[in-house]
Amino acid sequence: MILHICTRAEWAEVPAGGEYRASSLDDAEFIHCSDPGTVALPANAVFRGQSGLVLLEIDPELVDAPVRWEDGDPPDPRGIQFPHIYGPIPRNAVVAVHDFPPDTDGAFKLPESLSVR
């Protein structure tokens, strides 16, 4: 399982049978993703305090594009790598959508809906 952070509105725009295309596909040529153990890192660095976010739970086996584990930008000094999807995400590859609200201090942590697995 890999995870992608987006707004609820962005996800709502993806039609049944359609594909999700993050703006990073145009800029970086891939979609930034995380795993359950690392999702708080980009969430707190990029989205701290932002509301209206969801986590797309993606089955990489259902993604047609290459999925590569690579360094972040900048690379994490601990050697943590992140999954990058080099193409759009088919809607059927998203097996669950999880609310992703920040805590009262604006910080993010893995939602209980994912941590109880």
N, CA, C and O atoms as CSV, one atom per row, in Angstrom:
chain,resi,resn,atom,element,x,y,z
A,1,MET,N,N,0.826,-1.169,0.000
A,1,MET,CA,C,0.000,0.000,0.000
A,1,MET,C,C,0.881,1.246,0.000
A,1,MET,O,O,1.856,1.335,0.746
A,2,ILE,N,N,0.523,2.194,-0.841
A,2,ILE,CA,C,1.182,3.495,-0.825
A,2,ILE,C,C,0.093,4.549,-0.699
A,2,ILE,O,O,-1.078,4.282,-0.971
A,3,LEU,N,N,0.484,5.742,-0.287
A,3,LEU,CA,C,-0.464,6.810,0.019
A,3,LEU,C,C,-0.106,8.075,-0.747
A,3,LEU,O,O,1.064,8.371,-0.989
A,4,HIS,N,N,-1.144,8.812,-1.121
A,4,HIS,CA,C,-0.952,10.110,-1.768
A,4,HIS,C,C,-1.875,11.112,-1.091
A,4,HIS,O,O,-3.044,10.819,-0.842
A,5,ILE,N,N,-1.348,12.293,-0.796
A,5,ILE,CA,C,-2.117,13.371,-0.176
A,5,ILE,C,C,-2.678,14.265,-1.269
A,5,ILE,O,O,-1.942,14.706,-2.152
A,6,CYS,N,N,-3.976,14.535,-1.216
A,6,CYS,CA,C,-4.577,15.507,-2.114
A,6,CYS,C,C,-5.784,16.135,-1.418
A,6,CYS,O,O,-6.159,15.717,-0.323
A,7,THR,N,N,-6.381,17.123,-2.046
A,7,THR,CA,C,-7.564,17.718,-1.452
A,7,THR,C,C,-8.779,16.862,-1.784
A,7,THR,O,O,-8.802,16.141,-2.782
A,8,ARG,N,N,-9.774,16.960,-0.934
A,8,ARG,CA,C,-11.031,16.247,-1.174
A,8,ARG,C,C,-11.633,16.691,-2.518
A,8,ARG,O,O,-12.200,15.879,-3.249
A,9,ALA,N,N,-11.502,17.981,-2.832
A,9,ALA,CA,C,-12.043,18.513,-4.091
A,9,ALA,C,C,-11.323,17.924,-5.304
A,9,ALA,O,O,-11.964,17.594,-6.302
A,10,GLU,N,N,-10.008,17.789,-5.228
A,10,GLU,CA,C,-9.258,17.196,-6.350
A,10,GLU,C,C,-9.718,15.764,-6.595
A,10,GLU,O,O,-9.917,15.359,-7.740
A,11,TRP,N,N,-9.887,15.001,-5.522
A,11,TRP,CA,C,-10.304,13.609,-5.678
A,11,TRP,C,C,-11.733,13.537,-6.216
A,11,TRP,O,O,-12.046,12.665,-7.027
A,12,ALA,N,N,-12.594,14.442,-5.774
A,12,ALA,CA,C,-13.994,14.440,-6.213
A,12,ALA,C,C,-14.124,14.697,-7.715
A,12,ALA,O,O,-15.128,14.320,-8.318
A,13,GLU,N,N,-13.137,15.322,-8.316
A,13,GLU,CA,C,-13.165,15.615,-9.753
A,13,GLU,C,C,-12.863,14.401,-10.624
A,13,GLU,O,O,-13.098,14.445,-11.831
A,14,VAL,N,N,-12.350,13.323,-10.044
A,14,VAL,CA,C,-11.971,12.140,-10.831
A,14,VAL,C,C,-13.234,11.317,-11.100
A,14,VAL,O,O,-13.858,10.815,-10.165
A,15,PRO,N,N,-13.608,11.179,-12.364
A,15,PRO,CA,C,-14.836,10.430,-12.675
A,15,PRO,C,C,-14.639,8.920,-12.514
A,15,PRO,O,O,-13.515,8.417,-12.526
A,16,ALA,N,N,-15.747,8.221,-12.367
A,16,ALA,CA,C,-15.701,6.753,-12.335
A,16,ALA,C,C,-15.010,6.270,-13.601
A,16,ALA,O,O,-15.334,6.716,-14.701
A,17,GLY,N,N,-14.063,5.362,-13.443
A,17,GLY,CA,C,-13.310,4.853,-14.585
A,17,GLY,C,C,-12.223,5.797,-15.068
A,17,GLY,O,O,-11.531,5.495,-16.040
A,18,GLY,N,N,-12.060,6.942,-14.401
A,18,GLY,CA,C,-11.080,7.940,-14.814
A,18,GLY,C,C,-9.741,7.759,-14.132
A,18,GLY,O,O,-9.466,6.727,-13.520
A,19,GLU,N,N,-8.911,8.786,-14.251
A,19,GLU,CA,C,-7.570,8.768,-13.690
A,19,GLU,C,C,-7.323,10.045,-12.902
A,19,GLU,O,O,-7.812,11.118,-13.255
A,20,TYR,N,N,-6.562,9.911,-11.838
A,20,TYR,CA,C,-6.136,11.065,-11.046
A,20,TYR,C,C,-4.777,11.526,-11.564
A,20,TYR,O,O,-3.853,10.729,-11.721
A,21,ARG,N,N,-4.675,12.819,-11.826
A,21,ARG,CA,C,-3.428,13.406,-12.313
A,21,ARG,C,C,-3.046,14.562,-11.398
A,21,ARG,O,O,-3.675,15.619,-11.442
A,22,ALA,N,N,-2.037,14.376,-10.581
A,22,ALA,CA,C,-1.540,15.458,-9.731
A,22,ALA,C,C,-0.776,16.455,-10.588
A,22,ALA,O,O,-0.230,16.093,-11.630
A,23,SER,N,N,-0.735,17.701,-10.157
A,23,SER,CA,C,-0.009,18.726,-10.912
A,23,SER,C,C,1.478,18.400,-11.027
A,23,SER,O,O,2.147,18.877,-11.944
A,24,SER,N,N,2.000,17.590,-10.102
A,24,SER,CA,C,3.418,17.236,-10.161
A,24,SER,C,C,3.759,16.393,-11.386
A,24,SER,O,O,4.927,16.300,-11.766
A,25,LEU,N,N,2.756,15.781,-12.006
A,25,LEU,CA,C,3.038,15.034,-13.245
A,25,LEU,C,C,3.584,15.965,-14.320
A,25,LEU,O,O,4.439,15.567,-15.111
A,26,ASP,N,N,3.096,17.200,-14.352
A,26,ASP,CA,C,3.587,18.174,-15.326
A,26,ASP,C,C,4.936,18.748,-14.919
A,26,ASP,O,O,5.799,18.984,-15.765
A,27,ASP,N,N,5.116,18.973,-13.610
A,27,ASP,CA,C,6.341,19.609,-13.118
A,27,ASP,C,C,7.501,18.629,-12.948
A,27,ASP,O,O,8.593,18.843,-13.474
A,28,ALA,N,N,7.244,17.546,-12.203
A,28,ALA,CA,C,8.308,16.596,-11.853
A,28,ALA,C,C,8.225,15.297,-12.640
A,28,ALA,O,O,9.129,14.465,-12.563
A,29,GLU,N,N,7.152,15.119,-13.393
A,29,GLU,CA,C,6.895,13.930,-14.207
A,29,GLU,C,C,6.556,12.695,-13.385
A,29,GLU,O,O,6.630,11.574,-13.888
A,30,PHE,N,N,6.182,12.893,-12.117
A,30,PHE,CA,C,5.702,11.791,-11.289
A,30,PHE,C,C,4.770,12.341,-10.219
A,30,PHE,O,O,4.709,13.549,-9.988
A,31,ILE,N,N,4.041,11.427,-9.567
A,31,ILE,CA,C,3.168,11.779,-8.455
A,31,ILE,C,C,3.857,11.358,-7.162
A,31,ILE,O,O,4.244,10.201,-7.000
A,32,HIS,N,N,4.006,12.306,-6.252
A,32,HIS,CA,C,4.638,12.053,-4.956
A,32,HIS,C,C,3.733,11.184,-4.096
A,32,HIS,O,O,2.538,11.454,-3.979
A,33,CYS,N,N,4.292,10.153,-3.501
A,33,CYS,CA,C,3.549,9.285,-2.589
A,33,CYS,C,C,4.399,8.995,-1.361
A,33,CYS,O,O,5.563,9.388,-1.280
A,34,SER,N,N,3.799,8.308,-0.423
A,34,SER,CA,C,4.467,7.911,0.820
A,34,SER,C,C,3.982,6.533,1.187
A,34,SER,O,O,3.169,5.931,0.485
A,35,ASP,N,N,4.495,6.041,2.301
A,35,ASP,CA,C,3.947,4.824,2.891
A,35,ASP,C,C,3.409,5.208,4.267
A,35,ASP,O,O,3.614,6.341,4.702
A,36,PRO,N,N,2.737,4.310,4.956
A,36,PRO,CA,C,2.172,4.692,6.256
A,36,PRO,C,C,3.206,5.210,7.255
A,36,PRO,O,O,2.883,6.059,8.086
A,37,GLY,N,N,4.416,4.724,7.191
A,37,GLY,CA,C,5.442,5.154,8.130
A,37,GLY,C,C,6.058,6.499,7.827
A,37,GLY,O,O,6.703,7.093,8.691
A,38,THR,N,N,5.873,6.994,6.609
A,38,THR,CA,C,6.521,8.257,6.232
A,38,THR,C,C,5.557,9.361,5.830
A,38,THR,O,O,6.000,10.477,5.558
A,39,VAL,N,N,4.265,9.099,5.780
A,39,VAL,CA,C,3.326,10.087,5.240
A,39,VAL,C,C,3.307,11.386,6.047
A,39,VAL,O,O,3.023,12.447,5.491
A,40,ALA,N,N,3.602,11.322,7.330
A,40,ALA,CA,C,3.605,12.547,8.134
A,40,ALA,C,C,4.745,13.489,7.740
A,40,ALA,O,O,4.634,14.698,7.944
A,41,LEU,N,N,5.834,12.964,7.183
A,41,LEU,CA,C,6.971,13.818,6.810
A,41,LEU,C,C,6.585,14.831,5.734
A,41,LEU,O,O,6.732,16.030,5.972
A,42,PRO,N,N,6.100,14.413,4.563
A,42,PRO,CA,C,5.706,15.417,3.575
A,42,PRO,C,C,4.458,16.191,3.998
A,42,PRO,O,O,4.310,17.365,3.659
A,43,ALA,N,N,3.559,15.534,4.739
A,43,ALA,CA,C,2.346,16.232,5.179
A,43,ALA,C,C,2.705,17.442,6.026
A,43,ALA,O,O,2.165,18.529,5.819
A,44,ASN,N,N,3.608,17.262,6.972
A,44,ASN,CA,C,3.985,18.360,7.855
A,44,ASN,C,C,4.891,19.377,7.170
A,44,ASN,O,O,4.884,20.553,7.533
A,45,ALA,N,N,5.659,18.946,6.197
A,45,ALA,CA,C,6.546,19.866,5.478
A,45,ALA,C,C,5.792,20.726,4.469
A,45,ALA,O,O,6.133,21.891,4.265
A,46,VAL,N,N,4.767,20.154,3.837
A,46,VAL,CA,C,4.093,20.845,2.726
A,46,VAL,C,C,2.683,21.321,3.087
A,46,VAL,O,O,2.259,22.385,2.635
A,47,PHE,N,N,1.959,20.550,3.889
A,47,PHE,CA,C,0.538,20.825,4.112
A,47,PHE,C,C,0.198,21.248,5.545
A,47,PHE,O,O,-0.984,21.354,5.875
A,48,ARG,N,N,1.165,21.485,6.383
A,48,ARG,CA,C,0.924,21.760,7.809
A,48,ARG,C,C,-0.233,22.740,8.000
A,48,ARG,O,O,-0.240,23.834,7.438
A,49,GLY,N,N,-1.212,22.320,8.810
A,49,GLY,CA,C,-2.355,23.159,9.147
A,49,GLY,C,C,-3.453,23.228,8.110
A,49,GLY,O,O,-4.499,23.826,8.364
A,50,GLN,N,N,-3.244,22.633,6.948
A,50,GLN,CA,C,-4.243,22.716,5.872
A,50,GLN,C,C,-5.374,21.719,6.123
A,50,GLN,O,O,-5.132,20.574,6.506
A,51,SER,N,N,-6.590,22.160,5.906
A,51,SER,CA,C,-7.734,21.264,6.066
A,51,SER,C,C,-8.256,20.853,4.692
A,51,SER,O,O,-7.806,21.362,3.666
A,52,GLY,N,N,-9.209,19.928,4.691
A,52,GLY,CA,C,-9.806,19.474,3.441
A,52,GLY,C,C,-8.965,18.463,2.687
A,52,GLY,O,O,-9.145,18.279,1.483
A,53,LEU,N,N,-8.042,17.802,3.388
A,53,LEU,CA,C,-7.166,16.832,2.727
A,53,LEU,C,C,-7.658,15.408,2.940
A,53,LEU,O,O,-8.337,15.101,3.920
A,54,VAL,N,N,-7.299,14.555,1.998
A,54,VAL,CA,C,-7.554,13.126,2.102
A,54,VAL,C,C,-6.272,12.384,1.748
A,54,VAL,O,O,-5.379,12.920,1.090
A,55,LEU,N,N,-6.208,11.141,2.201
A,55,LEU,CA,C,-5.137,10.238,1.803
A,55,LEU,C,C,-5.732,9.204,0.867
A,55,LEU,O,O,-6.678,8.502,1.224
A,56,LEU,N,N,-5.178,9.113,-0.325
A,56,LEU,CA,C,-5.583,8.060,-1.245
A,56,LEU,C,C,-4.749,6.827,-0.922
A,56,LEU,O,O,-3.519,6.881,-0.948
A,57,GLU,N,N,-5.406,5.731,-0.622
A,57,GLU,CA,C,-4.722,4.460,-0.370
A,57,GLU,C,C,-4.668,3.721,-1.702
A,57,GLU,O,O,-5.700,3.343,-2.255
A,58,ILE,N,N,-3.474,3.522,-2.202
A,58,ILE,CA,C,-3.268,3.025,-3.561
A,58,ILE,C,C,-2.649,1.634,-3.536
A,58,ILE,O,O,-1.685,1.377,-2.815
A,59,ASP,N,N,-3.221,0.748,-4.333
A,59,ASP,CA,C,-2.627,-0.572,-4.543
A,59,ASP,C,C,-1.681,-0.438,-5.738
A,59,ASP,O,O,-2.147,-0.314,-6.871
A,60,PRO,N,N,-0.368,-0.459,-5.512
A,60,PRO,CA,C,0.558,-0.256,-6.628
A,60,PRO,C,C,0.441,-1.307,-7.719
A,60,PRO,O,O,0.837,-1.055,-8.857
A,61,GLU,N,N,-0.096,-2.486,-7.397
A,61,GLU,CA,C,-0.276,-3.532,-8.410
A,61,GLU,C,C,-1.348,-3.149,-9.432
A,61,GLU,O,O,-1.401,-3.723,-10.519
A,62,LEU,N,N,-2.200,-2.185,-9.088
A,62,LEU,CA,C,-3.278,-1.765,-9.990
A,62,LEU,C,C,-2.929,-0.495,-10.761
A,62,LEU,O,O,-3.756,0.031,-11.505
A,63,VAL,N,N,-1.716,-0.009,-10.583
A,63,VAL,CA,C,-1.248,1.191,-11.290
A,63,VAL,C,C,-0.517,0.755,-12.547
A,63,VAL,O,O,0.368,-0.099,-12.494
A,64,ASP,N,N,-0.888,1.342,-13.675
A,64,ASP,CA,C,-0.272,0.976,-14.955
A,64,ASP,C,C,1.113,1.593,-15.144
A,64,ASP,O,O,1.937,1.053,-15.882
A,65,ALA,N,N,1.371,2.718,-14.484
A,65,ALA,CA,C,2.633,3.439,-14.643
A,65,ALA,C,C,3.705,2.843,-13.720
A,65,ALA,O,O,3.379,2.164,-12.747
A,66,PRO,N,N,4.973,3.098,-14.027
A,66,PRO,CA,C,6.046,2.636,-13.142
A,66,PRO,C,C,5.952,3.281,-11.764
A,66,PRO,O,O,5.646,4.467,-11.642
A,67,VAL,N,N,6.217,2.489,-10.733
A,67,VAL,CA,C,6.288,2.970,-9.350
A,67,VAL,C,C,7.722,2.728,-8.892
A,67,VAL,O,O,8.194,1.592,-8.866
A,68,ARG,N,N,8.405,3.806,-8.534
A,68,ARG,CA,C,9.817,3.697,-8.133
A,68,ARG,C,C,10.014,4.312,-6.754
A,68,ARG,O,O,9.488,5.385,-6.462
A,69,TRP,N,N,10.777,3.623,-5.910
A,69,TRP,CA,C,11.144,4.156,-4.599
A,69,TRP,C,C,12.428,4.946,-4.774
A,69,TRP,O,O,13.452,4.410,-5.199
A,70,GLU,N,N,12.359,6.248,-4.437
A,70,GLU,CA,C,13.475,7.151,-4.696
A,70,GLU,C,C,13.652,8.129,-3.539
A,70,GLU,O,O,12.781,8.276,-2.682
A,71,ASP,N,N,14.809,8.794,-3.542
A,71,ASP,CA,C,15.075,9.830,-2.553
A,71,ASP,C,C,14.080,10.964,-2.708
A,71,ASP,O,O,13.576,11.223,-3.801
A,72,GLY,N,N,13.805,11.638,-1.600
A,72,GLY,CA,C,13.001,12.854,-1.638
A,72,GLY,C,C,13.856,14.014,-2.112
A,72,GLY,O,O,15.030,13.843,-2.441
A,73,ASP,N,N,13.258,15.195,-2.144
A,73,ASP,CA,C,13.984,16.388,-2.564
A,73,ASP,C,C,13.791,17.460,-1.502
A,73,ASP,O,O,12.740,18.099,-1.464
A,74,PRO,N,N,14.769,17.671,-0.647
A,74,PRO,CA,C,16.114,17.097,-0.657
A,74,PRO,C,C,16.110,15.678,-0.086
A,74,PRO,O,O,15.169,15.287,0.604
A,75,PRO,N,N,17.158,14.915,-0.372
A,75,PRO,CA,C,17.242,13.557,0.184
A,75,PRO,C,C,17.216,13.578,1.706
A,75,PRO,O,O,17.808,14.457,2.332
A,76,ASP,N,N,16.542,12.627,2.286
A,76,ASP,CA,C,16.465,12.518,3.742
A,76,ASP,C,C,17.802,12.002,4.268
A,76,ASP,O,O,18.335,11.027,3.738
A,77,PRO,N,N,18.353,12.641,5.301
A,77,PRO,CA,C,19.658,12.194,5.819
A,77,PRO,C,C,19.630,10.781,6.396
A,77,PRO,O,O,20.678,10.154,6.554
A,78,ARG,N,N,18.429,10.274,6.714
A,78,ARG,CA,C,18.317,8.911,7.242
A,78,ARG,C,C,18.199,7.880,6.123
A,78,ARG,O,O,18.135,6.679,6.389
A,79,GLY,N,N,18.170,8.341,4.873
A,79,GLY,CA,C,18.079,7.424,3.743
A,79,GLY,C,C,16.657,6.998,3.406
A,79,GLY,O,O,16.461,6.046,2.649
A,80,ILE,N,N,15.663,7.688,3.957
A,80,ILE,CA,C,14.266,7.340,3.680
A,80,ILE,C,C,13.957,7.618,2.214
A,80,ILE,O,O,14.284,8.685,1.692
A,81,GLN,N,N,13.332,6.661,1.563
A,81,GLN,CA,C,12.909,6.835,0.179
A,81,GLN,C,C,11.382,6.837,0.114
A,81,GLN,O,O,10.704,6.331,1.008
A,82,PHE,N,N,10.867,7.413,-0.960
A,82,PHE,CA,C,9.441,7.566,-1.147
A,82,PHE,C,C,9.020,6.968,-2.486
A,82,PHE,O,O,9.784,7.011,-3.450
A,83,PRO,N,N,7.814,6.412,-2.554
A,83,PRO,CA,C,7.333,5.900,-3.836
A,83,PRO,C,C,6.878,7.048,-4.735
A,83,PRO,O,O,6.158,7.946,-4.299
A,84,HIS,N,N,7.300,7.005,-5.973
A,84,HIS,CA,C,6.892,7.971,-6.990
A,84,HIS,C,C,6.200,7.204,-8.113
A,84,HIS,O,O,6.700,6.181,-8.581
A,85,ILE,N,N,5.048,7.707,-8.536
A,85,ILE,CA,C,4.295,7.069,-9.619
A,85,ILE,C,C,4.488,7.902,-10.880
A,85,ILE,O,O,4.130,9.079,-10.918
A,86,TYR,N,N,5.057,7.280,-11.910
A,86,TYR,CA,C,5.408,7.974,-13.147
A,86,TYR,C,C,4.276,7.918,-14.170
A,86,TYR,O,O,4.462,7.452,-15.294
A,87,GLY,N,N,3.121,8.390,-13.772
A,87,GLY,CA,C,1.961,8.443,-14.646
A,87,GLY,C,C,0.719,8.654,-13.804
A,87,GLY,O,O,0.805,8.727,-12.578
A,88,PRO,N,N,-0.431,8.753,-14.446
A,88,PRO,CA,C,-1.673,8.953,-13.697
A,88,PRO,C,C,-2.056,7.713,-12.898
A,88,PRO,O,O,-1.610,6.603,-13.186
A,89,ILE,N,N,-2.886,7.929,-11.895
A,89,ILE,CA,C,-3.361,6.849,-11.029
A,89,ILE,C,C,-4.787,6.496,-11.444
A,89,ILE,O,O,-5.683,7.331,-11.313
A,90,PRO,N,N,-5.020,5.282,-11.940
A,90,PRO,CA,C,-6.390,4.890,-12.276
A,90,PRO,C,C,-7.267,4.911,-11.019
A,90,PRO,O,O,-6.839,4.486,-9.946
A,91,ARG,N,N,-8.478,5.404,-11.162
A,91,ARG,CA,C,-9.381,5.476,-10.006
A,91,ARG,C,C,-9.536,4.113,-9.327
A,91,ARG,O,O,-9.644,4.039,-8.103
A,92,ASN,N,N,-9.547,3.040,-10.113
A,92,ASN,CA,C,-9.732,1.714,-9.509
A,92,ASN,C,C,-8.513,1.255,-8.720
A,92,ASN,O,O,-8.610,0.271,-7.986
A,93,ALA,N,N,-7.357,1.934,-8.842
A,93,ALA,CA,C,-6.174,1.595,-8.050
A,93,ALA,C,C,-6.263,2.187,-6.642
A,93,ALA,O,O,-5.503,1.810,-5.750
A,94,VAL,N,N,-7.196,3.115,-6.455
A,94,VAL,CA,C,-7.401,3.716,-5.136
A,94,VAL,C,C,-8.410,2.849,-4.397
A,94,VAL,O,O,-9.603,2.863,-4.700
A,95,VAL,N,N,-7.914,2.100,-3.429
A,95,VAL,CA,C,-8.748,1.112,-2.747
A,95,VAL,C,C,-9.469,1.688,-1.532
A,95,VAL,O,O,-10.398,1.067,-1.016
A,96,ALA,N,N,-9.055,2.862,-1.072
A,96,ALA,CA,C,-9.734,3.542,0.031
A,96,ALA,C,C,-9.305,5.008,0.038
A,96,ALA,O,O,-8.221,5.364,-0.425
A,97,VAL,N,N,-10.180,5.832,0.572
A,97,VAL,CA,C,-9.891,7.259,0.744
A,97,VAL,C,C,-10.101,7.570,2.223
A,97,VAL,O,O,-11.162,7.293,2.782
A,98,HIS,N,N,-9.077,8.147,2.850
A,98,HIS,CA,C,-9.100,8.409,4.287
A,98,HIS,C,C,-9.069,9.912,4.544
A,98,HIS,O,O,-8.260,10.627,3.954
A,99,ASP,N,N,-9.950,10.393,5.424
A,99,ASP,CA,C,-9.862,11.783,5.860
A,99,ASP,C,C,-8.496,11.999,6.474
A,99,ASP,O,O,-7.952,11.112,7.132
A,100,PHE,N,N,-7.935,13.200,6.255
A,100,PHE,CA,C,-6.582,13.485,6.740
A,100,PHE,C,C,-6.529,14.880,7.359
A,100,PHE,O,O,-5.886,15.781,6.821
A,101,PRO,N,N,-7.216,15.054,8.502
A,101,PRO,CA,C,-7.204,16.368,9.151
A,101,PRO,C,C,-5.952,16.564,9.995
A,101,PRO,O,O,-5.398,15.598,10.520
A,102,PRO,N,N,-5.504,17.809,10.127
A,102,PRO,CA,C,-4.386,18.073,11.034
A,102,PRO,C,C,-4.879,18.056,12.478
A,102,PRO,O,O,-6.067,18.237,12.743
A,103,ASP,N,N,-3.953,17.838,13.402
A,103,ASP,CA,C,-4.258,17.976,14.825
A,103,ASP,C,C,-4.482,19.456,15.137
A,103,ASP,O,O,-4.310,20.313,14.270
A,104,THR,N,N,-4.863,19.745,16.367
A,104,THR,CA,C,-5.126,21.131,16.756
A,104,THR,C,C,-3.897,22.026,16.618
A,104,THR,O,O,-4.036,23.240,16.471
A,105,ASP,N,N,-2.695,21.447,16.664
A,105,ASP,CA,C,-1.465,22.231,16.497
A,105,ASP,C,C,-1.054,22.360,15.027
A,105,ASP,O,O,-0.017,22.950,14.726
A,106,GLY,N,N,-1.866,21.810,14.107
A,106,GLY,CA,C,-1.574,21.894,12.681
A,106,GLY,C,C,-0.760,20.747,12.138
A,106,GLY,O,O,-0.569,20.649,10.926
A,107,ALA,N,N,-0.271,19.869,13.006
A,107,ALA,CA,C,0.566,18.743,12.578
A,107,ALA,C,C,-0.288,17.550,12.149
A,107,ALA,O,O,-1.427,17.384,12.585
A,108,PHE,N,N,0.293,16.739,11.293
A,108,PHE,CA,C,-0.374,15.541,10.796
A,108,PHE,C,C,0.250,14.287,11.391
A,108,PHE,O,O,1.443,14.250,11.695
A,109,LYS,N,N,-0.575,13.266,11.550
A,109,LYS,CA,C,-0.108,11.934,11.919
A,109,LYS,C,C,-0.974,10.944,11.147
A,109,LYS,O,O,-2.019,11.308,10.608
A,110,LEU,N,N,-0.537,9.714,11.099
A,110,LEU,CA,C,-1.260,8.676,10.372
A,110,LEU,C,C,-2.658,8.544,10.966
A,110,LEU,O,O,-2.793,8.400,12.181
A,111,PRO,N,N,-3.704,8.589,10.136
A,111,PRO,CA,C,-5.066,8.436,10.656
A,111,PRO,C,C,-5.272,7.061,11.287
A,111,PRO,O,O,-4.660,6.077,10.873
A,112,GLU,N,N,-6.135,7.009,12.287
A,112,GLU,CA,C,-6.430,5.742,12.947
A,112,GLU,C,C,-6.975,4.704,11.966
A,112,GLU,O,O,-6.760,3.506,12.149
A,113,SER,N,N,-7.678,5.158,10.926
A,113,SER,CA,C,-8.226,4.220,9.946
A,113,SER,C,C,-7.134,3.434,9.239
A,113,SER,O,O,-7.400,2.362,8.694
A,114,LEU,N,N,-5.909,3.948,9.238
A,114,LEU,CA,C,-4.780,3.228,8.646
A,114,LEU,C,C,-3.898,2.571,9.698
A,114,LEU,O,O,-3.272,1.548,9.424
A,115,SER,N,N,-3.839,3.136,10.883
A,115,SER,CA,C,-2.924,2.613,11.895
A,115,SER,C,C,-3.456,1.389,12.607
A,115,SER,O,O,-2.690,0.702,13.283
A,116,VAL,N,N,-4.737,1.090,12.482
A,116,VAL,CA,C,-5.298,-0.071,13.171
A,116,VAL,C,C,-5.193,-1.354,12.352
A,116,VAL,O,O,-5.704,-2.393,12.769
A,117,ARG,N,N,-4.557,-1.298,11.228
A,117,ARG,CA,C,-4.442,-2.478,10.353
A,117,ARG,C,C,-3.354,-3.392,10.777
A,117,ARG,O,O,-3.133,-4.424,10.145
